[in-house]
Structure formats: structure tokens, C-alpha cells
Amino acid sequence: MYRISKEFHFSASHQLIGLPEDHQCARLHGHNYIVVVELTAETLNSHGFIRDYQDLTALKHYIDQNLDHRHLNEVLGHDQTTAERLAKHLYDWCAPHWPEVSAVKISETPKTWAEYRP
């Protein structure tokens, strides 16, 4: 199996509603997010790629236009804007564009990662 990935970055705010009042994530705050989209395939195309990295530019445009410097509670339309839900949201956006997408990982901090892999 072949596997490639590409990394994207954006900054956004969110607030996790319903957590105890003293939980730091219950307050409005922001992150410098890292998104990693992974694609896998058993075979390569005629150019020797799973997919040309340039094809993934559409994801950069989506992130820049819809997520970067936005409030994720408003973008995602719910109060539980966790990294896990963001990973699923981005996976669901990517899957119709590129059937080779196998996972999306999200980092909110240098030491934490969430991943959605069906």
C-alpha cells in the first residue's frame, strides 16, 4: 500500500460548551491548527503518484476561506468543536474530492493530535 500526506495550517477560535466552568476549554480560546490529510492506494497512476500534491490545493482554499481566522462554533454549527469533530468534518469534505483519502489528523497544540479514519 502506498501512502502520502500533506500538511496545512490555519488559526481559529472555538469554545467547548458544556464543560465544567473551570475547564480551560470552556472559555473562548484559539489554536494554531495543523491539518494532515492522508491518501492511500494500492497502485500508482501513470505518473507514479497516488495523486499529485497540487490536486490538494482545493483543500487549502477551503481551509483559507472557511476555517482560517473564524470561530469554529459558527462554522461547524455546534457547541462541541473538538479536534476529533474537526478531523471528521475535513475528512467528509475531502472524501468526495479524492477517493484515496484515508485519514485526516488535527493538531491543536504541539503535543496533541486527533485523527478520523473510517
KOLDOLO-549367 format. One record per residue: residue number from 1; residue in one letter; z, x, y of N, C-alpha, C, O in turn. Coordinates in steps of 0.05 Angstrom, whole numbers, padded with zeros to 5 digits, always signed. Example, Ala and Ser with C-alpha at 12.3 -4.5 7.8 and 13.67 -1.06 7.14 Angstrom:
% KOLDOLO-549367
@i->1; aa->A; npz->+00156; npx->+00264; npy->-00114; capz->+00156; capx->+00246; capy->-00090; cpz->+00156; cpx->+00264; cpy->-00066; opz->+00169; opx->+00285; opy->-00066
@i->2; aa->S; npz->+00142; npx->+00257; npy->-00045; capz->+00143; capx->+00273; capy->-00021; cpz->+00157; cpx->+00258; cpy->+00001; opz->+00161; opx->+00268; opy->+00023
//
This chain:
% KOLDOLO-549367
@i->1; aa->M; npz->+00000; npx->+00017; npy->-00024; capz->+00000; capx->+00000; capy->+00000; cpz->+00000; cpx->+00018; cpy->+00025; opz->+00015; opx->+00037; opy->+00027
@i->2; aa->Y; npz->-00017; npx->+00011; npy->+00043; capz->-00018; capx->+00025; capy->+00069; cpz->-00001; cpx->+00010; cpy->+00089; opz->+00002; opx->-00014; opy->+00088
@i->3; aa->R; npz->+00011; npx->+00025; npy->+00108; capz->+00029; capx->+00013; capy->+00128; cpz->+00025; cpx->+00027; cpy->+00154; opz->+00025; opx->+00052; opy->+00155
@i->4; aa->I; npz->+00022; npx->+00012; npy->+00176; capz->+00022; capx->+00023; capy->+00203; cpz->+00041; cpx->+00007; cpy->+00220; opz->+00049; opx->-00015; opy->+00213
@i->5; aa->S; npz->+00049; npx->+00019; npy->+00242; capz->+00065; capx->+00004; capy->+00261; cpz->+00059; cpx->+00013; cpy->+00289; opz->+00049; opx->+00035; opy->+00294
@i->6; aa->K; npz->+00065; npx->-00004; npy->+00308; capz->+00061; capx->+00003; capy->+00337; cpz->+00085; cpx->-00008; cpy->+00352; opz->+00096; opx->-00029; opy->+00346
@i->7; aa->E; npz->+00094; npx->+00008; npy->+00372; capz->+00118; capx->+00001; capy->+00387; cpz->+00110; cpx->-00009; cpy->+00415; opz->+00091; opx->+00001; opy->+00428
@i->8; aa->F; npz->+00125; npx->-00028; npy->+00424; capz->+00122; capx->-00040; capy->+00451; cpz->+00149; cpx->-00041; cpy->+00464; opz->+00170; opx->-00042; opy->+00451
@i->9; aa->H; npz->+00150; npx->-00042; npy->+00491; capz->+00175; capx->-00043; capy->+00506; cpz->+00174; cpx->-00065; cpy->+00527; opz->+00153; opx->-00070; opy->+00539
@i->10; aa->F; npz->+00197; npx->-00077; npy->+00532; capz->+00200; capx->-00095; capy->+00555; cpz->+00229; cpx->-00098; cpy->+00561; opz->+00247; opx->-00092; opy->+00545
@i->11; aa->S; npz->+00235; npx->-00109; npy->+00585; capz->+00262; capx->-00114; capy->+00594; cpz->+00264; cpx->-00144; cpy->+00600; opz->+00246; opx->-00156; opy->+00611
@i->12; aa->A; npz->+00287; npx->-00155; npy->+00592; capz->+00291; capx->-00184; capy->+00596; cpz->+00321; cpx->-00190; cpy->+00595; opz->+00337; opx->-00174; opy->+00585
@i->13; aa->S; npz->+00328; npx->-00213; npy->+00605; capz->+00356; capx->-00223; capy->+00604; cpz->+00359; cpx->-00245; cpy->+00583; opz->+00339; opx->-00257; opy->+00575
@i->14; aa->H; npz->+00383; npx->-00249; npy->+00575; capz->+00389; capx->-00272; capy->+00558; cpz->+00419; cpx->-00277; cpy->+00558; opz->+00435; opx->-00261; opy->+00568
@i->15; aa->Q; npz->+00427; npx->-00299; npy->+00546; capz->+00455; capx->-00306; capy->+00544; cpz->+00458; cpx->-00322; cpy->+00518; opz->+00443; opx->-00340; opy->+00513
@i->16; aa->L; npz->+00478; npx->-00314; npy->+00502; capz->+00483; capx->-00328; capy->+00477; cpz->+00504; cpx->-00349; cpy->+00481; opz->+00528; opx->-00343; opy->+00482
@i->17; aa->I; npz->+00495; npx->-00374; npy->+00484; capz->+00512; capx->-00396; capy->+00489; cpz->+00527; cpx->-00404; cpy->+00463; opz->+00516; opx->-00404; opy->+00442
@i->18; aa->G; npz->+00553; npx->-00411; npy->+00466; capz->+00568; capx->-00419; capy->+00443; cpz->+00586; cpx->-00398; cpy->+00431; opz->+00602; opx->-00404; opy->+00413
@i->19; aa->L; npz->+00583; npx->-00373; npy->+00440; capz->+00601; capx->-00352; capy->+00431; cpz->+00628; cpx->-00355; cpy->+00446; opz->+00629; opx->-00368; opy->+00467
@i->20; aa->P; npz->+00649; npx->-00344; npy->+00435; capz->+00675; capx->-00344; capy->+00449; cpz->+00672; cpx->-00333; cpy->+00478; opz->+00656; opx->-00314; opy->+00482
@i->21; aa->E; npz->+00686; npx->-00344; npy->+00496; capz->+00684; capx->-00337; capy->+00524; cpz->+00687; cpx->-00307; cpy->+00529; opz->+00675; opx->-00296; opy->+00547
@i->22; aa->D; npz->+00704; npx->-00293; npy->+00513; capz->+00709; capx->-00265; capy->+00518; cpz->+00688; cpx->-00247; cpy->+00503; opz->+00690; opx->-00222; opy->+00505
@i->23; aa->H; npz->+00669; npx->-00258; npy->+00489; capz->+00648; capx->-00242; capy->+00476; cpz->+00628; cpx->-00233; cpy->+00497; opz->+00619; opx->-00249; opy->+00513
@i->24; aa->Q; npz->+00622; npx->-00207; npy->+00497; capz->+00605; capx->-00195; capy->+00518; cpz->+00577; cpx->-00208; cpy->+00518; opz->+00565; opx->-00210; opy->+00540
@i->25; aa->C; npz->+00567; npx->-00218; npy->+00496; capz->+00541; capx->-00230; capy->+00495; cpz->+00541; cpx->-00259; cpy->+00505; opz->+00519; opx->-00271; opy->+00508
@i->26; aa->A; npz->+00564; npx->-00271; npy->+00510; capz->+00566; capx->-00298; capy->+00521; cpz->+00559; cpx->-00297; cpy->+00551; opz->+00552; opx->-00318; opy->+00562
@i->27; aa->R; npz->+00562; npx->-00274; npy->+00563; capz->+00555; capx->-00271; capy->+00592; cpz->+00525; cpx->-00265; cpy->+00594; opz->+00513; opx->-00254; opy->+00576
@i->28; aa->L; npz->+00514; npx->-00273; npy->+00617; capz->+00487; capx->-00267; capy->+00623; cpz->+00484; cpx->-00236; cpy->+00624; opz->+00500; opx->-00223; opy->+00638
@i->29; aa->H; npz->+00465; npx->-00225; npy->+00610; capz->+00461; capx->-00197; capy->+00610; cpz->+00432; cpx->-00191; cpy->+00602; opz->+00417; opx->-00209; opy->+00595
@i->30; aa->G; npz->+00425; npx->-00165; npy->+00603; capz->+00397; capx->-00158; capy->+00596; cpz->+00396; cpx->-00134; cpy->+00578; opz->+00415; opx->-00120; opy->+00574
@i->31; aa->H; npz->+00372; npx->-00130; npy->+00567; capz->+00366; capx->-00107; capy->+00550; cpz->+00339; cpx->-00095; cpy->+00556; opz->+00322; opx->-00108; opy->+00568
@i->32; aa->N; npz->+00336; npx->-00070; npy->+00549; capz->+00310; capx->-00057; capy->+00548; cpz->+00302; cpx->-00058; cpy->+00519; opz->+00309; opx->-00042; opy->+00502
@i->33; aa->Y; npz->+00286; npx->-00078; npy->+00512; capz->+00278; capx->-00084; capy->+00484; cpz->+00257; cpx->-00065; cpy->+00475; opz->+00239; opx->-00056; opy->+00490
@i->34; aa->I; npz->+00258; npx->-00059; npy->+00449; capz->+00237; capx->-00045; capy->+00435; cpz->+00227; cpx->-00063; cpy->+00413; opz->+00243; opx->-00074; opy->+00397
@i->35; aa->V; npz->+00201; npx->-00067; npy->+00412; capz->+00189; capx->-00084; capy->+00391; cpz->+00171; cpx->-00066; cpy->+00374; opz->+00156; opx->-00050; opy->+00385
@i->36; aa->V; npz->+00174; npx->-00068; npy->+00348; capz->+00157; capx->-00053; capy->+00329; cpz->+00143; cpx->-00074; cpy->+00312; opz->+00157; opx->-00089; opy->+00297
@i->37; aa->V; npz->+00117; npx->-00074; npy->+00313; capz->+00102; capx->-00092; capy->+00295; cpz->+00090; cpx->-00075; cpy->+00273; opz->+00079; opx->-00053; opy->+00277
@i->38; aa->E; npz->+00093; npx->-00085; npy->+00248; capz->+00084; capx->-00070; capy->+00224; cpz->+00062; cpx->-00086; cpy->+00211; opz->+00063; opx->-00110; opy->+00208
@i->39; aa->L; npz->+00041; npx->-00072; npy->+00203; capz->+00019; capx->-00084; capy->+00188; cpz->+00016; cpx->-00069; cpy->+00162; opz->+00019; opx->-00044; opy->+00161
@i->40; aa->T; npz->+00010; npx->-00083; npy->+00141; capz->+00006; capx->-00071; capy->+00114; cpz->-00020; cpx->-00082; cpy->+00102; opz->-00028; opx->-00104; opy->+00107
@i->41; aa->A; npz->-00032; npx->-00066; npy->+00084; capz->-00056; capx->-00074; capy->+00070; cpz->-00059; cpx->-00057; cpy->+00045; opz->-00050; opx->-00034; opy->+00044
@i->42; aa->E; npz->-00071; npx->-00068; npy->+00025; capz->-00076; capx->-00053; capy->+00001; cpz->-00101; cpx->-00036; cpy->+00003; opz->-00105; opx->-00016; opy->-00011
@i->43; aa->T; npz->-00119; npx->-00044; npy->+00021; capz->-00144; capx->-00029; capy->+00025; cpz->-00148; cpx->-00024; cpy->+00055; opz->-00136; opx->-00037; opy->+00072
@i->44; aa->L; npz->-00166; npx->-00005; npy->+00061; capz->-00173; capx->+00001; capy->+00089; cpz->-00200; cpx->-00010; cpy->+00095; opz->-00217; opx->-00015; opy->+00077
@i->45; aa->N; npz->-00205; npx->-00015; npy->+00121; capz->-00232; capx->-00025; capy->+00129; cpz->-00252; cpx->-00002; cpy->+00128; opz->-00245; opx->+00021; opy->+00120
@i->46; aa->S; npz->-00276; npx->-00007; npy->+00136; capz->-00298; capx->+00013; capy->+00134; cpz->-00293; cpx->+00037; cpy->+00153; opz->-00306; opx->+00058; opy->+00149
@i->47; aa->H; npz->-00275; npx->+00035; npy->+00172; capz->-00268; capx->+00057; capy->+00190; cpz->-00244; cpx->+00073; cpy->+00180; opz->-00236; opx->+00092; opy->+00193
@i->48; aa->G; npz->-00232; npx->+00064; npy->+00158; capz->-00209; capx->+00078; capy->+00147; cpz->-00183; cpx->+00068; cpy->+00159; opz->-00162; opx->+00082; opy->+00157
@i->49; aa->F; npz->-00182; npx->+00045; npy->+00172; capz->-00159; capx->+00033; capy->+00185; cpz->-00149; cpx->+00008; cpy->+00169; opz->-00165; opx->-00005; opy->+00156
@i->50; aa->I; npz->-00123; npx->+00003; npy->+00172; capz->-00114; capx->-00024; capy->+00166; cpz->-00125; cpx->-00042; cpy->+00188; opz->-00137; opx->-00063; opy->+00183
@i->51; aa->R; npz->-00120; npx->-00034; npy->+00212; capz->-00130; capx->-00047; capy->+00236; cpz->-00129; cpx->-00026; cpy->+00258; opz->-00111; opx->-00010; opy->+00259
@i->52; aa->D; npz->-00149; npx->-00026; npy->+00276; capz->-00149; capx->-00008; capy->+00298; cpz->-00125; cpx->-00014; cpy->+00317; opz->-00121; opx->-00038; opy->+00324
@i->53; aa->Y; npz->-00110; npx->+00006; npy->+00324; capz->-00087; capx->+00002; capy->+00342; cpz->-00095; cpx->-00013; cpy->+00368; opz->-00079; opx->-00028; opy->+00379
@i->54; aa->Q; npz->-00120; npx->-00008; npy->+00377; capz->-00129; capx->-00022; capy->+00402; cpz->-00129; cpx->-00052; cpy->+00398; opz->-00126; opx->-00066; opy->+00418
@i->55; aa->D; npz->-00132; npx->-00062; npy->+00374; capz->-00132; capx->-00091; capy->+00369; cpz->-00105; cpx->-00103; cpy->+00377; opz->-00104; opx->-00127; opy->+00383
@i->56; aa->L; npz->-00084; npx->-00087; npy->+00376; capz->-00057; capx->-00097; capy->+00382; cpz->-00051; cpx->-00100; cpy->+00411; opz->-00029; opx->-00108; opy->+00419
@i->57; aa->T; npz->-00071; npx->-00093; npy->+00428; capz->-00067; capx->-00096; capy->+00457; cpz->-00060; cpx->-00124; cpy->+00465; opz->-00046; opx->-00129; opy->+00485
@i->58; aa->A; npz->-00070; npx->-00144; npy->+00450; capz->-00064; capx->-00172; capy->+00456; cpz->-00034; cpx->-00177; cpy->+00455; opz->-00023; opx->-00193; opy->+00470
@i->59; aa->L; npz->-00019; npx->-00163; npy->+00437; capz->+00010; capx->-00166; capy->+00436; cpz->+00023; cpx->-00155; cpy->+00461; opz->+00041; opx->-00166; opy->+00472
@i->60; aa->K; npz->+00013; npx->-00132; npy->+00471; capz->+00023; capx->-00121; capy->+00496; cpz->+00019; cpx->-00140; cpy->+00518; opz->+00038; opx->-00144; opy->+00535
@i->61; aa->H; npz->-00004; npx->-00153; npy->+00520; capz->-00009; capx->-00172; capy->+00541; cpz->+00010; cpx->-00196; cpy->+00539; opz->+00020; opx->-00206; opy->+00559
@i->62; aa->Y; npz->+00014; npx->-00206; npy->+00514; capz->+00032; capx->-00228; capy->+00510; cpz->+00060; cpx->-00221; cpy->+00520; opz->+00073; opx->-00236; opy->+00534
@i->63; aa->I; npz->+00070; npx->-00198; npy->+00512; capz->+00097; capx->-00189; capy->+00519; cpz->+00099; cpx->-00186; cpy->+00550; opz->+00118; opx->-00196; opy->+00562
@i->64; aa->D; npz->+00079; npx->-00173; npy->+00562; capz->+00080; capx->-00168; capy->+00591; cpz->+00079; cpx->-00195; cpy->+00606; opz->+00093; opx->-00197; opy->+00626
@i->65; aa->Q; npz->+00064; npx->-00214; npy->+00597; capz->+00060; capx->-00239; capy->+00612; cpz->+00082; cpx->-00259; cpy->+00606; opz->+00089; opx->-00275; opy->+00624
@i->66; aa->N; npz->+00095; npx->-00258; npy->+00583; capz->+00113; capx->-00279; capy->+00575; cpz->+00142; cpx->-00271; cpy->+00571; opz->+00160; opx->-00288; opy->+00572
@i->67; aa->L; npz->+00147; npx->-00245; npy->+00566; capz->+00174; capx->-00236; capy->+00560; cpz->+00185; cpx->-00217; cpy->+00580; opz->+00209; opx->-00218; opy->+00587
@i->68; aa->D; npz->+00169; npx->-00199; npy->+00590; capz->+00179; capx->-00177; capy->+00607; cpz->+00190; cpx->-00189; cpy->+00633; opz->+00177; opx->-00204; opy->+00647
@i->69; aa->H; npz->+00214; npx->-00180; npy->+00640; capz->+00229; capx->-00189; capy->+00664; cpz->+00231; cpx->-00219; cpy->+00666; opz->+00228; opx->-00231; opy->+00687
@i->70; aa->R; npz->+00236; npx->-00231; npy->+00643; capz->+00241; capx->-00260; capy->+00641; cpz->+00268; cpx->-00265; cpy->+00630; opz->+00282; opx->-00247; opy->+00620
@i->71; aa->H; npz->+00277; npx->-00290; npy->+00632; capz->+00302; capx->-00299; capy->+00619; cpz->+00295; cpx->-00312; cpy->+00593; opz->+00283; opx->-00333; opy->+00592
@i->72; aa->L; npz->+00302; npx->-00299; npy->+00570; capz->+00293; capx->-00307; capy->+00544; cpz->+00302; cpx->-00335; cpy->+00536; opz->+00288; opx->-00348; opy->+00520
@i->73; aa->N; npz->+00325; npx->-00344; npy->+00546; capz->+00333; capx->-00371; capy->+00540; cpz->+00312; cpx->-00391; cpy->+00549; opz->+00307; opx->-00411; opy->+00536
@i->74; aa->E; npz->+00300; npx->-00386; npy->+00572; capz->+00279; capx->-00404; capy->+00582; cpz->+00253; cpx->-00400; cpy->+00567; opz->+00240; opx->-00420; opy->+00561
@i->75; aa->V; npz->+00246; npx->-00376; npy->+00560; capz->+00221; capx->-00371; capy->+00546; cpz->+00222; cpx->-00382; cpy->+00518; opz->+00203; opx->-00395; opy->+00509
@i->76; aa->L; npz->+00244; npx->-00377; npy->+00503; capz->+00246; capx->-00386; capy->+00476; cpz->+00255; cpx->-00414; cpy->+00473; opz->+00253; opx->-00426; opy->+00451
@i->77; aa->G; npz->+00266; npx->-00425; npy->+00494; capz->+00273; capx->-00454; capy->+00494; cpz->+00298; cpx->-00461; cpy->+00478; opz->+00301; opx->-00484; opy->+00470
@i->78; aa->H; npz->+00316; npx->-00442; npy->+00474; capz->+00342; capx->-00449; capy->+00461; cpz->+00364; cpx->-00430; cpy->+00470; opz->+00358; opx->-00410; opy->+00483
@i->79; aa->D; npz->+00388; npx->-00436; npy->+00462; capz->+00412; capx->-00421; capy->+00471; cpz->+00418; cpx->-00397; cpy->+00453; opz->+00435; opx->-00381; opy->+00461
@i->80; aa->Q; npz->+00406; npx->-00395; npy->+00430; capz->+00412; capx->-00373; capy->+00412; cpz->+00389; cpx->-00353; cpy->+00411; opz->+00374; opx->-00351; opy->+00392
@i->81; aa->T; npz->+00387; npx->-00338; npy->+00433; capz->+00365; capx->-00320; capy->+00437; cpz->+00372; cpx->-00292; cpy->+00425; opz->+00372; opx->-00272; opy->+00439
@i->82; aa->T; npz->+00379; npx->-00292; npy->+00400; capz->+00386; capx->-00267; capy->+00386; cpz->+00362; cpx->-00250; cpy->+00381; opz->+00339; opx->-00259; opy->+00382
@i->83; aa->A; npz->+00366; npx->-00225; npy->+00375; capz->+00344; capx->-00207; capy->+00367; cpz->+00331; cpx->-00217; cpy->+00342; opz->+00306; opx->-00214; opy->+00339
@i->84; aa->E; npz->+00346; npx->-00229; npy->+00324; capz->+00334; capx->-00240; capy->+00300; cpz->+00314; cpx->-00262; cpy->+00306; opz->+00292; opx->-00262; opy->+00295
@i->85; aa->R; npz->+00321; npx->-00280; npy->+00324; capz->+00303; capx->-00302; capy->+00332; cpz->+00279; cpx->-00291; cpy->+00347; opz->+00257; opx->-00301; opy->+00345
@i->86; aa->L; npz->+00283; npx->-00271; npy->+00364; capz->+00261; capx->-00259; capy->+00378; cpz->+00242; cpx->-00246; cpy->+00359; opz->+00217; opx->-00248; opy->+00363
@i->87; aa->A; npz->+00252; npx->-00232; npy->+00339; capz->+00234; capx->-00220; capy->+00319; cpz->+00217; cpx->-00241; cpy->+00305; opz->+00193; opx->-00237; opy->+00300
@i->88; aa->K; npz->+00229; npx->-00263; npy->+00298; capz->+00214; capx->-00285; capy->+00285; cpz->+00194; cpx->-00297; cpy->+00304; opz->+00171; opx->-00303; opy->+00296
@i->89; aa->H; npz->+00202; npx->-00301; npy->+00329; capz->+00183; capx->-00312; capy->+00349; cpz->+00158; cpx->-00294; cpy->+00351; opz->+00136; opx->-00304; opy->+00351
@i->90; aa->L; npz->+00162; npx->-00268; npy->+00353; capz->+00140; capx->-00250; capy->+00356; cpz->+00124; cpx->-00248; cpy->+00330; opz->+00099; opx->-00245; opy->+00331
@i->91; aa->Y; npz->+00137; npx->-00249; npy->+00307; capz->+00122; capx->-00249; capy->+00282; cpz->+00104; cpx->-00274; cpy->+00281; opz->+00080; opx->-00272; opy->+00274
@i->92; aa->D; npz->+00115; npx->-00297; npy->+00288; capz->+00099; capx->-00322; capy->+00288; cpz->+00076; cpx->-00321; cpy->+00308; opz->+00055; opx->-00333; opy->+00303
@i->93; aa->W; npz->+00079; npx->-00306; npy->+00330; capz->+00057; capx->-00303; capy->+00348; cpz->+00036; cpx->-00284; cpy->+00336; opz->+00012; opx->-00289; opy->+00339
@i->94; aa->C; npz->+00044; npx->-00263; npy->+00323; capz->+00026; capx->-00243; capy->+00313; cpz->+00010; cpx->-00252; cpy->+00288; opz->-00013; opx->-00246; opy->+00285
@i->95; aa->A; npz->+00023; npx->-00267; npy->+00271; capz->+00011; capx->-00274; capy->+00245; cpz->-00016; cpx->-00287; cpy->+00247; opz->-00034; opx->-00280; opy->+00231
@i->96; aa->P; npz->-00021; npx->-00306; npy->+00265; capz->-00048; capx->-00318; capy->+00267; cpz->-00069; cpx->-00298; cpy->+00278; opz->-00093; opx->-00301; opy->+00272
@i->97; aa->H; npz->-00060; npx->-00278; npy->+00293; capz->-00078; capx->-00259; capy->+00304; cpz->-00086; cpx->-00237; cpy->+00284; opz->-00109; opx->-00229; opy->+00283
@i->98; aa->W; npz->-00067; npx->-00229; npy->+00268; capz->-00072; capx->-00207; capy->+00249; cpz->-00058; cpx->-00214; cpy->+00222; opz->-00034; opx->-00211; opy->+00220
@i->99; aa->P; npz->-00074; npx->-00222; npy->+00202; capz->-00061; capx->-00229; capy->+00176; cpz->-00047; cpx->-00206; cpy->+00162; opz->-00032; opx->-00211; opy->+00144
@i->100; aa->E; npz->-00052; npx->-00182; npy->+00171; capz->-00039; capx->-00159; capy->+00159; cpz->-00010; cpx->-00155; cpy->+00168; opz->+00004; opx->-00138; opy->+00158
@i->101; aa->V; npz->-00001; npx->-00170; npy->+00188; capz->+00026; capx->-00167; capy->+00199; cpz->+00046; cpx->-00173; cpy->+00177; opz->+00045; opx->-00194; opy->+00164
@i->102; aa->S; npz->+00064; npx->-00154; npy->+00172; capz->+00084; capx->-00157; capy->+00151; cpz->+00112; cpx->-00158; cpy->+00161; opz->+00130; opx->-00168; opy->+00147
@i->103; aa->A; npz->+00117; npx->-00149; npy->+00186; capz->+00144; capx->-00150; capy->+00197; cpz->+00144; cpx->-00145; cpy->+00227; opz->+00125; opx->-00132; opy->+00237
@i->104; aa->V; npz->+00165; npx->-00154; npy->+00240; capz->+00170; capx->-00147; capy->+00268; cpz->+00199; cpx->-00139; cpy->+00270; opz->+00217; opx->-00154; opy->+00261
@i->105; aa->K; npz->+00204; npx->-00117; npy->+00283; capz->+00231; capx->-00107; capy->+00287; cpz->+00236; cpx->-00107; cpy->+00317; opz->+00219; opx->-00102; opy->+00334
@i->106; aa->I; npz->+00262; npx->-00113; npy->+00324; capz->+00270; capx->-00114; capy->+00352; cpz->+00295; cpx->-00097; cpy->+00355; opz->+00314; opx->-00098; opy->+00339
@i->107; aa->S; npz->+00296; npx->-00080; npy->+00376; capz->+00320; capx->-00065; capy->+00383; cpz->+00329; cpx->-00074; cpy->+00411; opz->+00313; opx->-00075; opy->+00429
@i->108; aa->E; npz->+00354; npx->-00081; npy->+00413; capz->+00366; capx->-00087; capy->+00439; cpz->+00381; cpx->-00063; cpy->+00450; opz->+00383; opx->-00060; opy->+00475
@i->109; aa->T; npz->+00391; npx->-00047; npy->+00433; capz->+00406; capx->-00023; capy->+00441; cpz->+00397; cpx->+00001; cpy->+00424; opz->+00384; opx->-00004; opy->+00403
@i->110; aa->P; npz->+00402; npx->+00025; npy->+00432; capz->+00393; capx->+00048; capy->+00416; cpz->+00404; cpx->+00048; cpy->+00387; opz->+00393; opx->+00062; opy->+00370
@i->111; aa->K; npz->+00425; npx->+00033; npy->+00381; capz->+00437; capx->+00034; capy->+00354; cpz->+00433; cpx->+00009; cpy->+00338; opz->+00444; opx->+00007; opy->+00316
@i->112; aa->T; npz->+00419; npx->-00011; npy->+00349; capz->+00417; capx->-00037; capy->+00335; cpz->+00388; cpx->-00045; cpy->+00331; opz->+00371; opx->-00042; opy->+00349
@i->113; aa->W; npz->+00382; npx->-00057; npy->+00308; capz->+00356; capx->-00067; capy->+00301; cpz->+00359; cpx->-00093; cpy->+00286; opz->+00377; opx->-00097; opy->+00270
@i->114; aa->A; npz->+00340; npx->-00112; npy->+00291; capz->+00338; capx->-00136; capy->+00276; cpz->+00309; cpx->-00137; cpy->+00267; opz->+00291; opx->-00128; opy->+00281
@i->115; aa->E; npz->+00304; npx->-00149; npy->+00243; capz->+00277; capx->-00149; capy->+00232; cpz->+00272; cpx->-00177; cpy->+00220; opz->+00289; opx->-00189; opy->+00208
@i->116; aa->Y; npz->+00247; npx->-00186; npy->+00224; capz->+00238; capx->-00210; capy->+00210; cpz->+00215; cpx->-00201; cpy->+00192; opz->+00195; opx->-00190; opy->+00201
@i->117; aa->R; npz->+00218; npx->-00207; npy->+00166; capz->+00198; capx->-00200; capy->+00146; cpz->+00197; cpx->-00224; cpy->+00127; opz->+00217; opx->-00229; opy->+00113
@i->118; aa->P; npz->+00175; npx->-00239; npy->+00126; capz->+00174; capx->-00262; capy->+00108; cpz->+00175; cpx->-00255; cpy->+00078; opz->+00175; opx->-00272; opy->+00061
//
